[in-house]
Amino acid sequence: MNHDSGTNTNTSNPNGPLPFSSIIFGAATFSASYNDSSKLKSEIPEKTLLKALRSGINAIDTSPYYFGSEAILGKILSKPEIQSEFPRHTYHLLTKCGRYGPKIQDFDYSPDRIRKSIQESFKLMHTTYLDVVYLHDIEFIAEKLDEIDLNQVHDQVIRNPIKPLGSGDQLILKAIQTLFQLKQEGKIKKVGISGYPLPTLLRISKLIHQELKTPLDIIMSYSNYTLQNQSLRPYVDLFHQQGIQQIINASPFSMGLLTTLGPQLWHPACDELKQICQEIGKICQEKYQSRLERVALKFGIQTVLNHQQEEEGKIDALVVGFSGVEEVEEFVEIQDELLKQDRVQVERTKFIEIGIQEFFKQSGYLNWCWPTTYLR
């Protein structure tokens, strides 16, 4: 891992992929969805972010939907002493637009709102450009697909003709067209989409490529390459076939599902899966003398390290949310351990992962995805 601070992130080919560190700092934790106001108002966010930057992490993921996150980041990164240590060109800012609250009526993909959103992000984060902007959670605006089995994706999405299915698809096309215009204006470096259901992300990626004659630069999916769900892997090459340069995997903890404490009440997984994850957490402690979140993080980091050496199935970076300095320190420890490739540790890690995945398989929840109609 490169522990040097001050690396220039602008030295890469402007038409090529962005040189992300293997881990992207997930700043959703700088919002009330994950932490209380007293913690967010304390020195903890600043100390956590600085620890991450000093540990070689060179990219930060946020969103207006993570209310307060962009403002906290801007307050930290605009401090003169921090600007001196980490000038703007030494890190990437990735944000989103189009979603501004938890309800369906909180989405606004209109061109005017997209432009306004980018200006708001500039102001809050004290920047004049954004490295990446995703259109946020497109599955709630895109026209609905019938349930598509993973094995049917190639036939139903890739081989079949793609066309806009309704007004939702048209809204997405207009929003992405606006983001492409902002890219031409030099305000955005890369344009992408984010969301959960992979068939929808793939269909919309192809639709954009076909209708706008320009491929997306980047795509981010979450909770789809974890201990519980590895659905993303067979999709990676399908996304690349649509001209997408970078594939980002977010949330190795599956938004808190794969942690000892369990997820927040808003988590969309079914109660049975939440209970199974709690049982697995106990097994990790009692049988393997480890914590579920450590095993989950190790699995997530390993997928990126493995794929950096592969051409096929390549995941470019992993978004991990950090709430405290100790969590960043654990990441550094785990990554250093994985890079050493100690045979005993590798075998033990694989043994634990196989045991956990077998538990998910026996319960019927391995590679299971929750429905995305919960906002309707």
Long-range contacts (C-beta under 8 A, 24 or more apart in sequence): 1-55, 1-56, 1-332, 1-335, 1-336, 1-339, 2-56, 3-54, 3-55, 3-56, 4-56, 5-53, 5-54, 5-85, 5-86, 5-90, 6-85, 6-86, 6-87, 6-90, 7-58, 7-90, 8-89, 8-90, 9-58, 9-89, 9-90, 9-91, 9-92, 9-131, 10-89, 14-189, 16-245, 17-245, 17-246, 17-316, 18-59, 18-92, 18-131, 18-132, 18-189, 18-190, 18-218, 18-246, 19-58, 20-58, 20-59, 20-92, 20-246, 20-316, 20-317, 21-56, 21-57, 21-58, 21-59, 21-317, 22-301, 22-304, 22-305, 22-308, 22-317, 22-318, 22-335, 23-57, 23-301, 23-304, 23-317, 23-318, 23-319, 23-320, 23-331, 23-335, 24-57, 24-59, 24-60, 24-61, 24-92, 24-94, 24-248, 24-317, 24-318, 24-319, 24-320, 25-49, 25-52, 25-53, 25-57, 25-59, 25-60, 25-61, 25-319, 25-320, 25-322, 26-61, 26-250, 26-251, 26-319, 26-320, 26-321, 26-322, 27-60, 27-61, 27-62, 27-66, 27-69, 27-72, 27-73, 27-321, 28-61, 28-62, 28-63, 28-66, 28-69, 28-321, 29-321, 29-322, 29-323, 30-62, 30-66, 30-68, 30-69, 30-72, 30-73, 31-66, 31-67, 31-68, 31-69, 32-67, 32-68, 33-66, 33-264, 33-266, 34-256, 34-264, 34-321, 34-323, 35-323, 39-323, 40-68, 40-72, 44-323, 44-324, 44-325, 45-72, 45-76, 46-76, 47-325, 48-322, 48-323, 48-324, 48-325, 48-327, 48-328, 49-73, 49-76, 49-77, 50-76, 50-82, 51-325, 51-328, 51-329, 52-322, 52-328, 53-85, 53-86, 53-91, 55-328, 55-331, 55-332, 57-328, 58-90, 58-91, 58-92, 59-91, 59-92, 59-93, 59-94, 59-131, 59-317, 60-91, 60-92, 60-93, 60-94, 61-94, 61-95, 61-220, 61-250, 61-319, 62-93, 62-94, 62-95, 62-96, 62-125, 63-95, 63-96, 63-99, 63-136, 64-95, 64-96, 64-97, 64-99, 64-100, 64-117, 64-120, 64-121, 65-96, 65-99, 65-100, 65-101, 65-136, 65-137, 70-95, 70-120, 70-121, 70-124, 70-125, 71-124, 73-124, 73-125, 74-123, 74-124, 74-125, 74-126, 74-127, 77-125, 77-126, 78-126, 88-127, 92-131, 92-132, 93-125, 93-127, 93-130, 93-131, 93-132, 94-130, 94-131, 94-132, 94-133, 94-134, 95-121, 95-125, 95-130, 95-132, 95-133, 95-134, 96-133, 96-134, 96-135, 96-136, 96-194, 97-121, 97-133, 97-134, 97-135, 97-136, 97-175, 97-179, 98-135, 98-136, 98-137, 98-138, 98-141, 98-175, 99-136, 99-137, 99-140, 102-266, 102-375, 103-375, 104-140, 104-375, 104-376, 107-137, 107-140, 107-141, 109-135, 109-141, 109-171, 109-172, 109-174, 109-175, 110-171, 110-174, 110-175, 111-174, 111-175, 111-177, 111-178, 114-175, 114-178, 114-179, 114-182, 115-178, 115-182, 118-182, 118-187, 118-188, 122-187, 128-187, 129-186, 129-187, 129-188, 129-189, 130-187, 130-188, 130-189, 131-188, 131-189, 131-190, 132-188, 132-189, 132-190, 132-191, 132-192, 132-217, 132-218, 133-179, 133-182, 133-188, 133-190, 133-191, 133-192, 134-192, 134-193, 134-194, 134-218, 134-220, 135-172, 135-175, 135-176, 135-179, 135-192, 135-193, 135-194, 136-194, 136-195, 137-194, 137-195, 137-196, 138-172, 138-193, 138-194, 138-195, 138-200, 138-201, 138-204, 139-195, 139-196, 139-197, 139-200, 139-201, 139-372, 140-372, 140-375, 141-168, 141-171, 141-172, 142-168, 142-169, 142-172, 142-200, 142-203, 142-204, 143-168, 143-169, 144-373, 145-199, 145-200, 145-203, 148-199, 150-198, 150-231, 150-234, 150-367, 153-198, 153-199, 153-202, 153-234, 153-235, 153-238, 154-238, 156-199, 157-199, 157-202, 157-203, 157-206, 157-238, 158-202, 158-206, 158-238, 158-241, 162-203, 162-206, 162-207, 162-210, 163-207, 164-207, 164-211, 169-204, 169-207, 172-204, 172-207, 172-208, 173-207, 173-208, 173-211, 173-212, 176-208, 176-212, 176-216, 177-212, 180-212, 180-214, 190-217, 190-218, 190-246, 191-216, 191-217, 191-218, 192-216, 192-217, 192-218, 192-219, 192-220, 192-244, 193-219, 193-220, 194-219, 194-220, 194-221, 194-222, 194-250, 195-221, 196-221, 196-222, 196-223, 196-224, 196-369, 196-372, 197-369, 197-372, 198-224, 198-231, 198-232, 198-235, 200-372, 201-235, 201-239, 202-235, 202-238, 202-239, 202-242, 205-239, 205-242, 205-244, 206-242, 209-242, 209-243, 215-242, 215-243, 215-244, 216-242, 216-243, 216-244, 217-244, 217-245, 217-246, 218-244, 218-245, 218-246, 218-247, 218-248, 219-244, 219-246, 219-247, 219-248, 220-247, 220-248, 220-249, 220-250, 220-319, 221-247, 221-248, 221-249, 221-250, 222-249, 222-250, 222-251, 222-254, 222-255, 222-319, 223-250, 223-251, 223-254, 223-255, 223-257, 224-249, 224-369, 225-249, 225-252, 225-300, 225-303, 225-315, 226-251, 226-252, 226-253, 226-254, 226-258, 226-296, 226-299, 226-300, 227-258, 227-295, 227-296, 227-299, 227-353, 227-356, 227-357, 227-360, 228-254, 228-257, 228-258, 228-273, 228-277, 228-357, 228-360, 228-365, 228-366, 228-367, 228-368, 229-254, 229-366, 229-367, 229-368, 229-369, 230-367, 231-367, 231-369, 232-315, 233-313, 234-313, 236-312, 236-313, 236-314, 236-315, 237-312, 237-313, 246-316, 246-317, 247-314, 247-315, 247-316, 248-315, 248-316, 248-317, 248-318, 248-319, 249-300, 249-303, 249-304, 249-315, 249-317, 249-318, 249-319, 250-318, 250-319, 251-319, 251-320, 251-321, 252-296, 252-297, 252-299, 252-300, 252-301, 252-318, 252-320, 253-293, 253-296, 253-297, 253-320, 253-321, 254-296, 258-292, 258-293, 258-296, 259-292, 259-293, 259-296, 260-284, 260-285, 260-291, 260-292, 260-293, 268-370, 268-371, 268-372, 268-374, 269-370, 270-370, 272-365, 273-365, 273-368, 273-370, 276-359, 276-360, 276-363, 276-365, 279-359, 280-356, 280-359, 280-360, 283-355, 283-356, 283-359, 284-352, 284-356, 287-355, 288-352, 288-355, 290-352, 294-330, 294-334, 295-349, 295-352, 295-353, 295-356, 297-330, 297-331, 297-334, 298-334, 298-337, 298-338, 298-349, 299-353, 301-331, 301-334, 301-335, 301-338, 302-338, 302-349, 305-335, 305-338, 305-339
